[in-house]
């Protein structure tokens, strides 16, 4: 269904819900902008009849009647509010947690709008999702690649696409013609799986390697995903399983649940104050930049110890944020803000051996620690 048609049907529903009396066709035509733009009465009649049928197929209780008993009185239309309204909505606490989590998981702007609107409708029905209880445990699914939105639209429309793609190690991009089957996020990267028309085979494309505009390359509804296709398995075959490295990070007690869940080791790191407990975690990562992006979102609840390349990448991101929010005379950094706790090399119940590391101790490291602090 096109956006224009969707808007017209929505305007019609709003018009018929806005009053308890029956509205004549003439009143409806004046009230719904798309009907008022019709070039002729016949065009309006055809459009209105199609829209009525569609609303009824959707289950909208559209009624026909008249407020007056006279036989020659013109019939009108309305939507029965009692039949249209949802029954009382109630959710268990764990269900509300999932709903709030689903709304927070998308950071890509267009999807975030849809998620926020869904929660708004729940709130309008008297249900209050507890989003605050999810702080620190929500996954962060990013879709910053410019190719994501047009590919997502093509997937929804089941429409072929074409785009310039540069393979790993290649000096130049080649034009690819693809029937999109699905998009998968894995280890911080987005991948498109589909049928490559030029090679007549299934292919996997990393979105970050699409170096130009994604354009439609066929009619909507012409892409068919073969039965039994496992999109995620295709991506797992394409991407090597070996991680890029292992990082050591300090995490405040009660924070960094996503890091804790996949940590190789977790050990007590000591206290910087009676109320401030820290743990030292070792965590595998597959992509340095994606991992730094993840860590930078933890604010002052995580400090990167090593490797220094990851720490520098996090510092760079936090400095950019500080600079974007600071005034003309403010400094982006601050070596006096906070100190990392000393690491107490004790055996953890999650580890198979002891792990030793040093917390930042120099003045330069103290500045890095203050800015590297991550969620």
C-alpha positions as CSV (number, residue, x, y, z in Angstrom):
1,X,0.0,0.0,0.0
2,X,1.4,3.4,-1.0
3,X,2.1,6.1,1.6
4,X,-0.5,8.4,-0.1
5,X,-3.2,5.7,0.1
6,X,-2.3,4.9,3.7
7,X,-2.6,8.6,4.6
8,X,-6.0,8.8,2.9
9,X,-7.4,5.8,4.7
10,X,-6.1,7.1,8.0
11,X,-7.7,10.5,7.4
12,X,-11.0,8.8,6.6
13,X,-10.9,6.8,9.8
14,X,-10.1,10.0,11.8
15,X,-13.0,11.8,10.1
16,X,-15.5,9.1,10.8
17,X,-14.3,8.7,14.4
18,X,-14.4,12.4,15.2
19,X,-18.2,12.6,15.4
20,X,-21.0,10.4,16.7
21,X,-23.4,11.4,13.9
22,X,-23.5,10.1,10.4
23,X,-21.6,12.1,7.8
24,X,-22.8,12.4,4.3
25,X,-20.5,11.8,1.3
26,X,-20.4,15.6,0.7
27,X,-19.2,16.2,4.3
28,X,-16.6,13.5,4.0
29,X,-15.3,14.8,0.7
30,X,-14.9,18.2,2.3
31,X,-13.2,16.8,5.4
32,X,-10.6,14.4,3.8
33,X,-8.0,16.4,1.8
34,X,-7.4,13.6,-0.8
35,X,-11.1,13.5,-1.6
36,X,-11.3,17.2,-2.0
37,X,-8.6,17.1,-4.6
38,X,-10.5,14.7,-6.8
39,X,-11.1,16.1,-10.3
40,X,-14.7,14.9,-10.7
41,X,-17.6,13.5,-8.8
42,X,-17.1,10.1,-10.5
43,X,-13.5,9.9,-9.4
44,X,-14.4,10.7,-5.8
45,X,-17.2,8.0,-5.9
46,X,-14.9,5.3,-7.2
47,X,-12.1,6.2,-4.7
48,X,-14.6,6.4,-1.8
49,X,-16.2,3.0,-2.6
50,X,-12.8,1.3,-2.8
51,X,-11.7,2.9,0.5
52,X,-14.9,1.7,2.2
53,X,-14.4,-1.8,1.1
54,X,-10.7,-1.8,2.3
55,X,-11.7,-0.5,5.7
56,X,-14.3,-3.2,6.1
57,X,-11.8,-5.9,5.0
58,X,-9.4,-4.5,7.7
59,X,-12.2,-5.0,10.3
60,X,-13.1,-1.4,10.8
61,X,-16.8,-1.3,11.9
62,X,-18.0,1.2,9.2
63,X,-21.8,1.8,9.6
64,X,-24.3,3.3,7.2
65,X,-27.4,5.1,8.5
66,X,-29.3,8.3,9.0
67,X,-30.1,10.5,12.0
68,X,-33.5,11.3,10.6
69,X,-36.5,8.9,9.9
70,X,-37.5,10.5,6.6
71,X,-37.2,8.1,3.7
72,X,-35.7,10.6,1.3
73,X,-33.0,11.7,3.8
74,X,-29.4,11.0,2.5
75,X,-27.6,8.2,4.2
76,X,-24.3,8.8,5.9
77,X,-21.4,7.0,7.4
78,X,-19.7,6.6,10.7
79,X,-17.4,4.3,12.7
80,X,-18.9,2.7,15.8
81,X,-16.5,3.8,18.5
82,X,-17.4,1.0,21.0
83,X,-16.7,-1.7,18.4
84,X,-13.6,0.0,17.1
85,X,-11.9,0.6,20.5
86,X,-9.5,-2.0,21.8
87,X,-10.5,-3.9,25.0
88,X,-8.6,-3.1,28.2
89,X,-5.0,-3.8,27.6
90,X,-2.8,-5.3,30.3
91,X,0.7,-6.8,30.3
92,X,2.8,-8.6,32.8
93,X,6.0,-6.9,34.0
94,X,8.2,-9.1,31.8
95,X,6.1,-8.4,28.8
96,X,6.3,-4.6,29.4
97,X,10.1,-5.0,29.7
98,X,10.2,-6.6,26.3
99,X,8.0,-3.9,24.7
100,X,10.2,-1.2,26.2
101,X,13.3,-3.0,25.1
102,X,12.0,-3.4,21.5
103,X,11.4,0.4,21.3
104,X,14.8,1.3,22.6
105,X,16.8,-1.3,20.5
106,X,16.6,0.7,17.2
107,X,18.8,3.8,16.9
108,X,18.2,4.3,13.2
109,X,15.9,7.4,13.0
110,X,13.1,6.1,10.8
111,X,12.7,2.9,12.7
112,X,13.0,4.7,16.0
113,X,9.9,6.8,15.0
114,X,7.8,3.7,14.4
115,X,8.9,2.1,17.7
116,X,8.2,5.3,19.6
117,X,4.8,5.6,18.0
118,X,4.0,2.0,19.0
119,X,4.8,2.8,22.6
120,X,2.7,6.0,22.4
121,X,-0.3,4.0,21.4
122,X,0.2,1.7,24.3
123,X,0.4,4.7,26.7
124,X,-2.8,6.1,25.1
125,X,-4.6,2.9,26.0
126,X,-3.5,3.3,29.7
127,X,-0.4,1.1,29.6
128,X,2.8,2.7,30.8
129,X,5.9,0.8,29.6
130,X,8.8,0.9,32.2
131,X,11.6,2.0,29.9
132,X,13.8,3.3,32.8
133,X,14.2,-0.2,34.1
134,X,16.0,-1.2,31.0
135,X,18.9,1.2,31.3
136,X,22.2,-0.7,31.1
137,X,20.7,-3.9,29.6
138,X,19.3,-2.8,26.3
139,X,21.1,-4.0,23.1
140,X,22.2,-1.3,20.8
141,X,21.4,-2.0,17.1
142,X,22.8,0.6,14.9
143,X,22.1,1.2,11.2
144,X,24.3,4.1,10.4
145,X,25.2,2.9,6.9
146,X,23.5,5.1,4.2
147,X,22.5,1.9,2.3
148,X,20.4,0.5,5.2
149,X,17.3,2.6,4.7
150,X,16.9,2.1,0.9
151,X,17.7,-1.6,1.2
152,X,15.2,-2.0,4.0
153,X,12.5,-0.3,1.8
154,X,13.4,-2.6,-1.1
155,X,13.1,-5.7,1.2
156,X,9.6,-4.6,2.4
157,X,8.6,-3.9,-1.3
158,X,10.3,-7.2,-2.5
159,X,12.0,-5.2,-5.2
160,X,15.4,-5.8,-6.9
161,X,18.2,-3.2,-6.4
162,X,21.5,-2.2,-7.8
163,X,24.4,-0.5,-6.1
164,X,28.2,0.1,-6.4
165,X,30.1,-2.4,-4.2
166,X,33.8,-2.5,-3.4
167,X,35.0,-6.0,-2.3
168,X,37.7,-6.3,0.4
169,X,41.1,-5.5,-1.1
170,X,39.6,-4.2,-4.3
171,X,40.8,-0.8,-5.8
172,X,37.5,0.1,-7.4
173,X,33.8,-0.7,-7.0
174,X,31.6,-2.7,-9.4
175,X,27.9,-2.4,-10.0
176,X,25.9,-5.2,-8.5
177,X,22.3,-6.2,-9.3
178,X,20.7,-8.0,-6.4
179,X,17.4,-9.5,-5.4
180,X,17.4,-8.8,-1.6
181,X,16.3,-11.6,0.7
182,X,17.2,-10.2,4.2
183,X,19.5,-8.0,6.3
184,X,21.4,-9.3,9.3
185,X,23.4,-7.6,12.0
186,X,26.4,-9.7,13.2
187,X,29.3,-8.6,15.4
188,X,28.5,-4.9,14.9
189,X,28.2,-5.1,11.1
190,X,25.2,-5.1,8.8
191,X,25.0,-7.6,5.9
192,X,22.6,-8.0,2.9
193,X,21.9,-11.5,1.7
194,X,20.3,-12.0,-1.7
195,X,20.5,-13.4,-5.2
196,X,23.2,-11.8,-7.3
197,X,21.7,-11.6,-10.8
198,X,25.1,-11.1,-12.5
199,X,26.6,-14.2,-11.0
200,X,23.3,-16.1,-10.7
201,X,24.2,-17.2,-7.2
202,X,23.5,-16.3,-3.6
203,X,25.8,-13.6,-2.3
204,X,26.4,-11.7,1.0
205,X,27.3,-8.0,0.9
206,X,28.6,-5.9,3.8
207,X,26.6,-2.6,3.9
208,X,29.7,-0.6,4.8
209,X,31.3,-1.6,1.4
210,X,28.4,-0.2,-0.6
211,X,30.0,3.0,-1.8
212,X,27.2,4.7,-3.6
213,X,23.5,5.1,-3.9
214,X,21.1,2.1,-3.7
215,X,18.7,2.3,-6.7
216,X,15.5,0.3,-7.5
217,X,16.2,-2.2,-10.3
218,X,12.8,-3.7,-11.0
219,X,9.1,-3.8,-10.2
220,X,7.9,-4.2,-6.6
221,X,6.7,-7.7,-5.6
222,X,9.0,-9.5,-8.0
223,X,11.5,-10.8,-5.4
224,X,10.8,-14.3,-4.0
225,X,12.9,-15.8,-1.2
226,X,13.5,-19.5,-1.8
227,X,11.9,-21.8,0.8
228,X,14.3,-23.0,3.4
229,X,16.7,-20.0,3.0
230,X,18.6,-19.4,6.3
231,X,19.8,-15.8,6.1
232,X,21.8,-15.9,9.3
233,X,23.6,-19.1,8.3
234,X,24.6,-17.4,5.0
235,X,26.2,-14.5,6.9
236,X,27.9,-16.8,9.4
237,X,29.5,-18.7,6.4
238,X,30.6,-15.4,4.8
239,X,32.1,-13.9,8.0
240,X,35.1,-15.5,9.7
241,X,34.5,-16.6,13.3
242,X,37.9,-15.7,14.6
243,X,37.8,-12.6,16.8
244,X,40.1,-9.7,16.2
245,X,41.4,-9.5,19.7
246,X,40.7,-9.5,23.5
247,X,40.1,-6.4,25.5
248,X,40.5,-5.8,29.3
249,X,37.9,-3.4,30.7
250,X,36.9,-2.2,34.1
251,X,33.1,-2.3,34.8
252,X,31.2,-0.8,37.7
253,X,29.2,-3.3,39.7
254,X,25.7,-3.7,38.4
255,X,26.5,-2.2,35.0
256,X,27.7,-3.5,31.6
257,X,25.4,-6.6,31.5
258,X,26.0,-7.0,27.8
259,X,29.7,-7.2,28.4
260,X,29.4,-9.5,31.3
261,X,27.3,-11.9,29.4
262,X,30.0,-12.6,26.9
263,X,33.1,-12.0,29.1
264,X,35.8,-14.6,29.1
265,X,36.7,-13.8,32.7
266,X,35.2,-11.6,35.5
267,X,37.2,-10.7,38.6
268,X,36.9,-8.2,41.4
269,X,38.9,-5.1,40.7
270,X,38.6,-3.4,44.1
271,X,36.9,-0.2,45.3
272,X,37.7,3.4,44.5
273,X,35.2,4.3,47.3
274,X,33.0,2.4,49.8
275,X,30.1,2.7,47.4
276,X,32.0,2.1,44.2
277,X,32.7,-1.5,43.3
278,X,34.5,-2.5,40.1
279,X,35.1,-5.7,38.2
280,X,37.8,-6.4,35.6
281,X,36.5,-8.2,32.5
282,X,38.2,-9.7,29.5
283,X,36.0,-9.6,26.4
284,X,36.6,-10.8,22.8
285,X,35.8,-8.4,20.0
286,X,35.5,-8.9,16.2
287,X,35.8,-5.3,15.0
288,X,37.8,-2.7,16.8
289,X,35.7,0.3,15.7
290,X,32.4,-1.3,16.4
291,X,33.6,-2.5,19.8
292,X,34.8,1.0,20.7
293,X,31.4,2.4,19.6
294,X,29.7,-0.1,21.9
295,X,32.0,0.7,24.9
296,X,31.6,4.5,24.4
297,X,27.9,4.2,25.2
298,X,28.4,3.0,28.7
299,X,29.4,6.4,29.9
300,X,31.3,6.4,33.3
301,X,30.4,2.8,34.0
302,X,33.2,1.2,31.9
303,X,36.9,2.1,31.6
304,X,39.1,0.5,28.8
305,X,42.5,-0.8,30.1
306,X,43.8,-2.5,27.0
307,X,44.5,-2.7,24.1
308,X,45.5,0.9,23.7
309,X,44.1,1.1,20.2
310,X,40.6,0.4,21.5
311,X,41.1,2.8,24.4
312,X,42.1,5.5,22.0
313,X,39.1,4.9,19.8
314,X,36.8,5.2,22.7
315,X,38.6,8.4,23.9
316,X,38.2,9.9,20.4
317,X,34.5,9.3,20.4
318,X,34.0,10.7,23.9
319,X,36.0,13.8,23.1
320,X,33.9,14.3,20.1
321,X,30.7,14.1,22.2
322,X,32.2,16.5,24.8
323,X,33.3,19.0,22.2
324,X,29.8,18.9,20.6
325,X,28.2,19.7,24.0
326,X,30.7,22.2,25.4
327,X,30.6,26.0,25.3
328,X,33.1,28.2,23.6
329,X,35.3,28.4,26.7
330,X,34.9,24.8,27.9
331,X,37.5,22.2,27.6
332,X,36.6,18.8,26.2
333,X,38.8,16.9,28.5
334,X,39.6,16.9,32.2
335,X,42.4,15.1,33.9
336,X,40.9,15.7,37.4
337,X,37.7,13.9,36.8
338,X,37.6,10.5,38.3
339,X,40.2,7.8,38.8
340,X,40.1,4.2,37.8
341,X,40.1,1.8,40.7
342,X,43.1,-0.5,41.3
343,X,42.7,-4.0,40.0
344,X,42.7,-6.6,42.7
345,X,44.0,-9.8,41.1
346,X,41.6,-12.3,42.7
347,X,40.2,-15.4,41.1
348,X,36.6,-15.1,39.8
349,X,33.9,-17.6,39.8
350,X,33.6,-17.0,36.0
351,X,37.2,-17.5,35.1
352,X,39.5,-20.5,34.9
353,X,42.5,-18.7,36.2
354,X,43.7,-15.4,37.7
355,X,44.0,-12.3,35.5
356,X,46.4,-9.4,36.3
357,X,46.4,-6.0,34.8
358,X,47.2,-2.4,35.8
359,X,44.7,0.4,36.0
360,X,45.7,3.7,34.4
361,X,48.1,5.4,36.8
362,X,49.9,8.3,35.1
363,X,48.5,11.8,34.6
364,X,48.1,11.1,30.9
365,X,46.3,7.9,31.7
366,X,44.1,9.6,34.3
367,X,42.9,12.0,31.6
368,X,42.2,9.2,29.3
369,X,40.4,7.3,32.0
370,X,38.1,10.3,32.7
371,X,37.1,10.5,29.0
372,X,37.2,6.8,28.2
373,X,34.6,6.0,30.8
374,X,32.0,4.1,29.1
375,X,28.5,3.1,30.0
